[in-house]
Each structure stands twice: as structure tokens, then as C-alpha cells.
Amino acid sequence: MDTSEKLYELIWMSRPLMQAADTLVERNLKGTSLTVRMRAVLEVIALHGSLPVPEIAAHLHINRQYVQVMVNETIAQGFTQKISNPRHQKSALIALTVAGNQIINQVMTQERVIVRNLASNLDATSIDEAHGLMSKLLIALQTLEKGNPL
């Protein structure tokens, strides 16, 4: 199999990889009243601070309107709240509530234990190389997606 065929397979392996990760995340969310998509919103805010919906969407690489639905779910569950945005009057910041901060920190701590266990069975150099490759591949595919040549 030539290099381009291996790369093709690698790209398509990312879908079942993400589905397996989502399934594991979903299983670990049982009893929290969080969904996988709500968890994604909370993680972005936990890592980057209070943000308006368009910036959350940019971090998640998904449509702003869809993220608005996700944010509305987190607000309804009491995990986030709207606060005033000093940079933009019409675009509120979405901030974690105390409950949201507690639950996302608990979830992320549990997930890090799982990832540490996975990493202990893999070679650090291979992880570094895979990270570099996936980063380059993501940038290249996003460039093509925007209609720009490589």
C-alpha cells in the first residue's frame, strides 16, 4: 500500500476513533445530566474563559447556530449563564456557573485518568509524531475546505 493510500485510510479511521471516544465520554457522563455536546461547550469555556457563542463555535469547529442550541441546553440545566460582554453589547458572554465549573472539572479529571492509562501503553515518540501529523493534516484539510490550494 502506498503512502497516499495509508493516509486515506488514516483520515477515515478518524471517524470510528471519534465515535469510540464519544461513546466512552457519553458513558462517563451517566448520572451528570450532561450530554456529550453540553460537555463540549463547558470544556471550551473551562479552558478559554467566558466567550460569546461565535467564539465557542470557532473552538469547536462547528456552525454557530448549532452551538447556540448547545449553549441554550447548558443554560437551561444551570451549567452556564449569560453575562454582559464589554466588547460587544449584543453578543453576551457565556460563563460557567459554580455548578458548571464543578461538573466539567470532575468530568475532565476522570477523562484525564483514562487518557493517562492509554498513554502508558503507547510510545511517547509515536504520540508526538501522530500529534504533529494530525495537526498538519487538519490545517491542510481546513485550507482545502475554504477553497484554497495547498
Residue frames as a rotation matrix with the C-alpha (Angstrom) as fourth column:
MET 1
0.590 0.808 0.000 0.00
0.808 -0.590 0.000 0.00
0.000 0.000 -1.000 0.00
ASP 2
-0.270 -0.722 0.637 1.48
0.663 -0.619 -0.421 3.35
0.698 0.309 0.646 -0.98
THR 3
-0.885 -0.222 -0.410 1.68
0.461 -0.549 -0.698 6.41
-0.070 -0.806 0.588 1.29
SER 4
-0.763 0.641 0.081 -1.37
-0.587 -0.740 0.328 8.15
0.270 0.203 0.941 -0.17
GLU 5
-0.027 0.754 -0.657 -3.49
-0.073 0.654 0.753 5.02
0.997 0.068 0.037 0.41
LYS 6
-0.389 -0.187 -0.902 -2.30
0.831 0.351 -0.431 4.81
0.397 -0.918 0.019 4.02
LEU 7
-0.995 0.027 -0.095 -3.13
0.013 -0.918 -0.396 8.49
-0.098 -0.395 0.913 4.50
TYR 8
-0.427 0.894 -0.132 -6.58
-0.539 -0.135 0.831 7.93
0.726 0.426 0.540 3.01
GLU 9
0.057 0.418 -0.907 -7.20
0.454 0.798 0.397 5.10
0.889 -0.434 -0.144 5.49
LEU 10
-0.717 -0.395 -0.573 -5.84
0.687 -0.263 -0.677 7.20
0.117 -0.880 0.461 8.34
ILE 11
-0.875 0.444 0.192 -8.27
-0.426 -0.895 0.131 10.02
0.230 0.033 0.973 7.55
TRP 12
-0.018 0.946 -0.324 -11.21
-0.495 0.273 0.825 7.63
0.869 0.175 0.464 7.51
MET 13
-0.247 -0.130 -0.960 -10.03
0.659 0.704 -0.265 5.91
0.710 -0.698 -0.089 10.71
SER 14
-0.966 -0.156 0.204 -10.62
-0.018 -0.749 -0.662 9.20
0.256 -0.643 0.721 12.50
ARG 15
-0.199 0.971 0.134 -14.40
-0.695 -0.236 0.679 8.73
0.691 0.042 0.722 12.30
PRO 16
0.500 0.403 -0.766 -14.58
0.208 0.803 0.558 5.41
0.841 -0.439 0.318 14.23
LEU 17
-0.533 -0.737 -0.415 -11.90
0.658 -0.053 -0.751 6.77
0.532 -0.674 0.513 16.58
MET 18
-0.854 0.265 0.447 -14.09
-0.397 -0.887 -0.234 9.79
0.335 -0.377 0.863 17.43
GLN 19
0.177 0.963 -0.202 -17.20
-0.538 0.267 0.800 7.61
0.824 -0.033 0.565 17.67
ALA 20
0.169 -0.200 -0.965 -15.43
0.617 0.785 -0.055 5.34
0.769 -0.586 0.256 20.17
ALA 21
-0.859 -0.508 -0.069 -14.25
0.393 -0.567 -0.724 8.36
0.329 -0.649 0.686 22.14
ASP 22
-0.518 0.751 0.409 -17.76
-0.649 -0.657 0.384 9.88
0.558 -0.067 0.827 22.11
THR 23
0.360 0.655 -0.664 -19.22
-0.064 0.728 0.683 6.58
0.931 -0.204 0.304 23.33
LEU 24
-0.232 -0.550 -0.802 -16.72
0.812 0.345 -0.471 6.47
0.535 -0.761 0.367 26.19
VAL 25
-0.951 -0.085 0.297 -17.37
-0.042 -0.917 -0.396 10.13
0.306 -0.389 0.869 27.07
GLU 26
-0.146 0.984 0.098 -21.12
-0.612 -0.168 0.772 9.52
0.777 0.053 0.627 26.98
ARG 27
0.297 0.208 -0.932 -20.77
0.415 0.851 0.322 6.52
0.860 -0.483 0.167 29.29
ASN 28
-0.573 -0.622 -0.534 -18.73
0.761 -0.163 -0.627 8.59
0.303 -0.766 0.567 31.75
LEU 29
-0.841 0.309 0.445 -21.41
-0.317 -0.947 0.060 11.31
0.440 -0.091 0.894 31.73
LYS 30
-0.084 0.855 -0.512 -24.14
0.342 0.507 0.791 8.99
0.936 -0.108 -0.335 33.04
GLY 31
0.252 0.320 -0.913 -25.73
0.957 0.057 0.285 10.49
0.143 -0.946 -0.292 36.13
THR 32
-0.664 -0.589 -0.461 -24.41
0.649 -0.760 0.037 14.01
-0.372 -0.275 0.887 35.47
SER 33
0.440 0.886 -0.148 -27.33
0.512 -0.383 -0.768 15.36
-0.737 0.262 -0.623 33.36
LEU 34
-0.089 -0.540 -0.837 -24.70
-0.603 -0.639 0.477 16.41
-0.793 0.547 -0.269 30.81
THR 35
0.924 0.205 0.324 -24.80
0.150 0.584 -0.798 15.35
-0.353 0.786 0.508 27.17
VAL 36
0.090 -0.929 0.359 -21.67
0.927 0.210 0.311 14.98
-0.364 0.305 0.880 25.05
ARG 37
0.000 -0.083 0.997 -22.45
0.717 -0.695 -0.058 18.23
0.698 0.714 0.060 23.25
MET 38
0.912 0.286 0.295 -23.12
-0.005 -0.710 0.704 20.11
0.411 -0.644 -0.646 26.50
ARG 39
0.668 -0.729 -0.145 -19.83
0.493 0.288 0.821 18.77
-0.557 -0.621 0.552 27.84
ALA 40
-0.017 -0.681 0.732 -18.04
0.987 -0.129 -0.096 20.15
0.160 0.721 0.675 24.77
VAL 41
0.443 0.257 0.859 -19.38
0.226 -0.959 0.170 23.66
0.868 0.118 -0.483 25.45
LEU 42
0.998 -0.032 0.048 -18.42
-0.054 -0.226 0.973 23.50
-0.020 -0.974 -0.227 29.11
GLU 43
0.417 -0.905 0.083 -14.90
0.800 0.409 0.438 22.31
-0.431 -0.116 0.895 28.27
VAL 44
0.026 -0.394 0.919 -14.30
0.779 -0.567 -0.266 25.17
0.626 0.723 0.293 25.85
ILE 45
0.637 0.273 0.721 -15.39
-0.144 -0.877 0.458 27.71
0.757 -0.396 -0.520 28.47
ALA 46
0.943 -0.321 -0.083 -13.37
0.181 0.289 0.940 25.96
-0.278 -0.902 0.330 31.19
LEU 47
0.212 -0.930 0.300 -10.24
0.933 0.284 0.223 26.11
-0.292 0.233 0.928 29.03
HIS 48
-0.441 -0.388 0.809 -10.69
0.767 -0.632 0.115 29.56
0.466 0.671 0.576 27.46
GLY 49
-0.866 0.187 -0.464 -12.83
0.213 -0.702 -0.680 31.51
-0.453 -0.687 0.568 29.90
SER 50
0.106 0.985 -0.139 -16.16
0.328 -0.167 -0.930 33.19
-0.939 0.053 -0.341 29.21
LEU 51
-0.912 -0.403 0.076 -16.80
0.157 -0.171 0.973 33.53
-0.380 0.899 0.219 25.49
PRO 52
-0.119 0.879 -0.462 -19.56
-0.826 -0.346 -0.445 34.63
-0.551 0.328 0.767 23.10
VAL 53
0.560 0.469 0.683 -21.28
-0.094 0.855 -0.510 31.88
-0.823 0.221 0.523 21.12
PRO 54
0.926 -0.206 -0.318 -19.38
-0.325 0.001 -0.946 32.60
0.195 0.979 -0.066 17.85
GLU 55
-0.013 -0.992 0.123 -16.04
-0.945 -0.028 -0.325 32.07
0.326 -0.121 -0.938 19.60
ILE 56
-0.068 0.077 0.995 -17.25
-0.567 0.817 -0.102 28.85
-0.821 -0.571 -0.012 21.22
ALA 57
0.874 0.455 0.173 -18.32
-0.090 0.500 -0.861 27.70
-0.478 0.737 0.478 17.74
ALA 58
0.593 -0.727 -0.348 -14.89
-0.677 -0.215 -0.704 28.56
0.437 0.653 -0.619 16.34
HIS 59
-0.303 -0.719 0.625 -13.16
-0.933 0.358 -0.041 26.48
-0.194 -0.596 -0.779 19.04
LEU 60
-0.006 0.398 0.917 -15.47
-0.230 0.892 -0.388 23.54
-0.973 -0.213 0.086 18.30
HIS 61
-0.893 -0.361 -0.268 -15.19
-0.296 0.023 0.955 23.97
-0.338 0.932 -0.127 14.52
ILE 62
-0.543 0.780 0.311 -18.96
0.836 0.539 0.108 23.77
-0.083 0.318 -0.944 14.10
ASN 63
-0.312 0.538 0.783 -21.80
0.498 -0.609 0.618 26.01
0.809 0.583 -0.078 12.98
ARG 64
-0.941 -0.092 0.326 -22.65
-0.172 -0.700 -0.693 28.94
0.292 -0.708 0.643 15.26
GLN 65
-0.106 0.986 0.131 -26.39
-0.845 -0.159 0.511 28.24
0.524 -0.057 0.850 15.11
TYR 66
0.370 0.177 -0.912 -25.86
0.111 0.966 0.233 24.68
0.922 -0.188 0.338 16.28
VAL 67
-0.638 -0.665 -0.387 -23.62
0.516 0.004 -0.857 25.87
0.572 -0.746 0.341 19.10
GLN 68
-0.652 0.477 0.590 -26.36
-0.625 -0.779 -0.060 28.30
0.431 -0.408 0.805 20.15
VAL 69
0.449 0.813 -0.371 -28.69
-0.463 0.567 0.681 25.32
0.764 -0.133 0.631 20.64
MET 70
0.083 -0.527 -0.846 -25.98
0.580 0.716 -0.389 23.57
0.810 -0.458 0.366 22.68
VAL 71
-0.872 -0.419 0.251 -25.41
0.100 -0.655 -0.749 26.69
0.479 -0.628 0.613 24.80
ASN 72
-0.176 0.895 0.409 -29.15
-0.773 -0.383 0.506 27.04
0.609 -0.228 0.760 25.40
GLU 73
0.525 0.321 -0.788 -29.14
0.094 0.899 0.428 23.49
0.846 -0.299 0.442 26.80
THR 74
-0.384 -0.745 -0.546 -26.30
0.697 0.153 -0.700 24.32
0.605 -0.649 0.461 29.20
ILE 75
-0.803 0.181 0.568 -28.12
-0.383 -0.887 -0.258 27.45
0.457 -0.425 0.781 30.35
ALA 76
0.208 0.975 -0.075 -31.36
-0.617 0.191 0.764 25.51
0.759 -0.113 0.641 30.88
GLN 77
0.469 -0.100 -0.877 -29.51
0.463 0.874 0.148 22.97
0.752 -0.475 0.456 33.06
GLY 78
0.996 -0.042 0.081 -27.87
-0.090 -0.612 0.786 25.74
0.017 -0.790 -0.613 35.12
PHE 79
0.468 -0.880 0.082 -24.32
0.811 0.465 0.354 24.97
-0.350 -0.099 0.931 33.97
THR 80
-0.672 -0.637 0.377 -23.75
0.731 -0.653 0.197 28.28
0.121 0.408 0.905 32.17
GLN 81
0.340 0.747 -0.571 -25.14
0.700 -0.607 -0.377 31.77
-0.628 -0.272 -0.729 32.25
LYS 82
0.292 -0.190 0.937 -25.11
0.747 -0.567 -0.348 34.85
0.597 0.802 -0.024 30.05
ILE 83
0.201 -0.269 -0.942 -23.08
0.701 -0.632 0.330 37.78
-0.684 -0.727 0.061 31.28
SER 84
0.921 0.180 -0.346 -22.54
-0.061 -0.810 -0.583 41.18
-0.385 0.558 -0.735 29.70
ASN 85
0.297 -0.806 0.512 -19.81
0.948 0.314 -0.054 41.47
-0.117 0.501 0.857 27.13
PRO 86
0.299 -0.202 -0.933 -17.85
0.239 -0.930 0.279 44.71
-0.924 -0.306 -0.230 27.47
ARG 87
-0.744 -0.661 -0.098 -16.60
0.034 -0.183 0.982 44.35
-0.668 0.727 0.159 23.87
HIS 88
-0.875 0.480 -0.068 -19.99
-0.055 0.041 0.998 43.77
0.482 0.876 -0.009 22.25
GLN 89
-0.668 0.631 0.395 -23.36
-0.702 -0.357 -0.616 44.79
-0.248 -0.688 0.682 23.68
LYS 90
0.275 0.891 -0.361 -25.46
-0.960 0.276 -0.049 42.40
0.056 0.360 0.931 21.59
SER 91
0.330 -0.241 -0.913 -23.29
-0.193 0.929 -0.315 39.30
0.924 0.280 0.260 21.98
ALA 92
0.731 0.027 0.682 -23.32
-0.681 -0.045 0.731 38.16
0.051 -0.999 -0.015 25.61
LEU 93
-0.474 -0.862 -0.181 -20.50
-0.758 0.504 -0.415 36.13
0.448 -0.060 -0.892 27.06
ILE 94
0.682 0.579 -0.447 -21.31
-0.269 0.767 0.582 32.59
0.680 -0.277 0.679 28.14
ALA 95
-0.313 -0.771 0.555 -19.81
-0.814 -0.083 -0.575 31.84
0.490 -0.631 -0.601 31.54
LEU 96
-0.411 0.110 -0.905 -19.71
0.322 0.946 -0.031 28.75
0.853 -0.304 -0.424 33.72
THR 97
0.563 0.542 0.624 -21.85
-0.545 -0.324 0.773 28.75
0.621 -0.776 0.113 36.83
VAL 98
-0.168 -0.586 0.793 -20.47
-0.967 0.255 -0.016 27.23
-0.192 -0.769 -0.609 40.03
ALA 99
0.450 0.419 0.789 -22.34
-0.302 0.903 -0.307 24.00
-0.841 -0.100 0.532 39.18
GLY 100
0.986 -0.080 -0.146 -20.98
-0.126 0.208 -0.970 24.04
0.108 0.975 0.195 35.62
ASN 101
0.208 -0.971 0.116 -17.44
-0.846 -0.238 -0.476 24.59
0.491 0.000 -0.871 36.81
GLN 102
-0.098 -0.209 0.973 -17.70
-0.815 0.577 0.042 21.76
-0.570 -0.789 -0.227 39.32
ILE 103
0.675 0.458 0.579 -19.17
-0.124 0.843 -0.523 19.24
-0.728 0.281 0.626 36.89
ILE 104
0.905 -0.360 -0.225 -16.80
-0.225 0.044 -0.973 19.95
0.360 0.932 -0.041 33.99
ASN 105
-0.001 -0.941 0.339 -13.75
-0.959 -0.095 -0.268 19.79
0.284 -0.325 -0.902 36.27
GLN 106
0.067 0.113 0.991 -14.98
-0.591 0.805 -0.052 16.45
-0.804 -0.583 0.121 37.64
VAL 107
0.906 0.348 0.241 -15.61
-0.009 0.585 -0.811 15.07
-0.424 0.733 0.533 34.13
MET 108
0.695 -0.690 -0.200 -12.29
-0.483 -0.242 -0.842 16.30
0.533 0.682 -0.502 32.73
THR 109
-0.089 -0.714 0.695 -10.39
-0.982 0.180 0.059 14.84
-0.167 -0.677 -0.717 35.70
GLN 110
0.360 0.298 0.884 -11.99
-0.249 0.944 -0.217 11.43
-0.899 -0.142 0.414 35.11
GLU 111
0.999 0.042 0.005 -11.19
-0.004 0.210 -0.978 11.62
-0.042 0.977 0.210 31.38
ARG 112
0.389 -0.921 0.005 -7.56
-0.841 -0.357 -0.407 12.54
0.377 0.154 -0.913 32.05
VAL 113
-0.021 -0.342 0.939 -7.16
-0.696 0.680 0.232 9.37
-0.718 -0.649 -0.252 34.13
ILE 114
0.715 0.356 0.602 -8.40
0.155 0.760 -0.632 7.31
-0.682 0.545 0.488 31.18
VAL 115
0.920 -0.385 -0.080 -6.09
-0.212 -0.313 -0.926 9.12
0.331 0.868 -0.370 28.76
ARG 116
0.141 -0.899 0.415 -3.10
-0.989 -0.105 0.108 8.69
-0.053 -0.425 -0.903 31.08
ASN 117
0.161 -0.018 0.987 -3.82
-0.279 0.958 0.063 4.95
-0.947 -0.285 0.150 31.18
LEU 118
0.940 0.168 0.295 -4.00
0.235 0.306 -0.923 4.86
-0.246 0.937 0.248 27.38
ALA 119
0.711 -0.703 -0.021 -0.76
-0.593 -0.583 -0.555 6.84
0.378 0.407 -0.832 27.09
SER 120
0.189 -0.666 0.721 1.05
-0.813 0.306 0.496 4.46
-0.551 -0.680 -0.484 29.43
ASN 121
0.349 0.009 0.937 0.64
0.243 0.965 -0.100 1.73
-0.905 0.262 0.335 26.80
LEU 122
0.889 -0.019 0.457 1.97
0.446 -0.178 -0.877 3.85
0.098 0.984 -0.149 23.93
ASP 123
-0.102 -0.995 -0.012 5.38
0.991 -0.102 0.084 5.18
-0.084 -0.004 0.996 22.96
ALA 124
0.251 0.175 -0.952 5.83
0.389 -0.919 -0.066 8.93
-0.886 -0.354 -0.299 23.68
THR 125
-0.722 -0.580 -0.378 7.63
-0.135 -0.417 0.899 9.47
-0.679 0.700 0.223 20.36
SER 126
-0.756 0.515 0.405 4.79
0.638 0.441 0.631 7.85
0.147 0.735 -0.662 18.45
ILE 127
0.248 0.859 -0.448 2.28
0.901 -0.375 -0.220 10.09
-0.357 -0.349 -0.866 20.24
ASP 128
-0.067 -0.358 -0.931 4.34
0.040 -0.934 0.356 13.18
-0.997 -0.013 0.077 19.40
GLU 129
-0.947 -0.321 0.023 4.62
0.013 0.033 0.999 12.13
-0.322 0.946 -0.027 15.74
ALA 130
-0.422 0.870 0.254 0.91
0.895 0.357 0.267 11.35
0.142 0.340 -0.930 15.50
HIS 131
0.278 0.499 -0.821 0.04
0.648 -0.728 -0.223 14.70
-0.709 -0.469 -0.526 17.10
GLY 132
-0.442 -0.551 -0.707 2.24
-0.169 -0.723 0.670 16.54
-0.881 0.416 0.226 14.62
LEU 133
-0.957 0.098 0.273 0.79
0.290 0.375 0.880 14.65
-0.016 0.922 -0.388 11.67
MET 134
-0.117 0.993 -0.028 -2.82
0.993 0.116 -0.032 15.18
-0.028 -0.031 -0.999 12.74
SER 135
0.135 0.106 -0.985 -2.20
0.340 -0.939 -0.054 18.90
-0.931 -0.327 -0.163 13.31
LYS 136
-0.752 -0.489 -0.441 -0.71
-0.258 -0.397 0.881 19.31
-0.606 0.776 0.173 9.83
LEU 137
-0.822 0.490 0.291 -3.47
0.555 0.573 0.603 17.23
0.129 0.657 -0.743 8.27
LEU 138
0.089 0.887 -0.453 -6.19
0.890 -0.275 -0.363 19.26
-0.446 -0.371 -0.814 9.98
ILE 139
-0.092 -0.196 -0.976 -4.68
-0.086 -0.975 0.204 22.53
-0.992 0.103 0.072 8.75
ALA 140
-0.945 -0.312 -0.097 -4.34
-0.132 0.092 0.987 21.15
-0.298 0.946 -0.128 5.21
LEU 141
-0.563 0.800 0.207 -7.92
0.818 0.504 0.276 19.87
0.116 0.325 -0.939 5.10
GLN 142
0.216 0.625 -0.750 -9.27
0.657 -0.661 -0.362 23.15
-0.722 -0.414 -0.554 6.52
THR 143
-0.492 -0.475 -0.729 -7.30
-0.244 -0.729 0.640 25.03
-0.836 0.493 0.242 3.87
LEU 144
-0.980 0.158 0.122 -8.84
0.178 0.416 0.892 22.88
0.090 0.895 -0.436 1.13
GLU 145
-0.253 0.943 -0.215 -12.30
0.942 0.190 -0.276 23.21
-0.219 -0.273 -0.937 2.75
LYS 146
0.120 0.234 -0.965 -12.03
0.217 -0.955 -0.205 27.01
-0.969 -0.184 -0.166 2.39
GLY 147
0.910 0.270 0.315 -11.31
0.333 -0.020 -0.943 26.55
-0.248 0.963 -0.108 -1.31
ASN 148
0.576 -0.782 -0.238 -7.65
-0.776 -0.615 0.141 27.49
-0.256 0.103 -0.961 -1.03
PRO 149
0.676 -0.416 -0.608 -4.94
-0.130 0.745 -0.654 25.44
0.726 0.521 0.449 -2.69
LEU 150
0.861 -0.436 -0.262 -2.30
0.436 0.368 0.821 23.75
-0.261 -0.821 0.507 -0.54
